[in-house]
Amino acid sequence: MRSNFRPNIRPATNIIFVIGTFAIALKINPLAEVYQGKILCIKYLKHQINREKLIKRLKLVKQANQSSICDSVLKS
């Protein structure tokens, strides 16, 4: 009887590659969100976007002190 092991290696490796790809994507996603926030704050400090747009995109509650909006985002 012939072994059935060898033909099953290829689909198994494909499944492992797909699982690995999604695992990497899920780890990178939070980093991308942090850097998007930093980019928005840099644009705000360079007066390329206004305060309302920054607050809307970062989903923040409006604060009285304008300089403290980006301090915590840029330090993280």
Secondary structure, 3 states (H helix, E strand, C coil): CCCCHHHHHHHHHHHHHHHHHHHHHHHHHHHHHHHHHHHHHHHHHCCCCCHHHHHHHHCCCCCCCHHHCCHHHHHC
